[in-house]
């Protein structure tokens, strides 16, 4: 079994820190003891998997210090290479540690188990509430994989574009007042969608792209 090849380097790593180590004790892949300290459990898999994480969470009912261990490096655990930051954040939230074993059997303690204290980002929370309050209706189905989101910002851009559709050019203040979009000036200037073009200071018109694309959003604000 591939996982068994990880046991010798993990055992040596723990023994170097003064632990007595034995494999396959009860349901645990590795159990380590040092003096009167609580036991350390290590669950091993060749690759990082959800099953390995769930296994470690289950072991937290048996001991306060639980690690997962897997191979890391080129050719191993692609999910670890691409999502390292998210994985370590998840493990810290769960109170689970992480050992990685290189192709040369070098063991690294990436995360040590510790009680997790959640730190909320007030800025991110306020951003969510702002988007919720400003978005008109409920145009997006939760869980959809659409690459184009009907955000409150896009809704405001559509309002500005609709007003310009039949006009040669309009002043920003006119667009803001008639479309009811307080941030019209920013939307027109930043032009994220390529819909708007400044014809002179403070005046905008639709680009050819804006003219062609705005018809596809006719029912967006109904």
Secondary structure, 3 states (H helix, E strand, C coil): CCCHHHHHHHHHHHHCCCCEEEEEECCEEEEEECCCCCCEEEEECCCCCHHHHHHHHHHCCCCCEEEEEEECECCECHHHHHCHHHHHHHHHHHCCEEEEECCCCCEEEEECCCCCCCCCCHHHHHHHHHHHHHCCCCCCCCCCCCCCCCCHHHHHHHHHHHHHHCCCCEEHHHHHHHHCCCCHHHHHHHCCCCCEEEEECCEEEECHHHHHHHHHHCCCCC
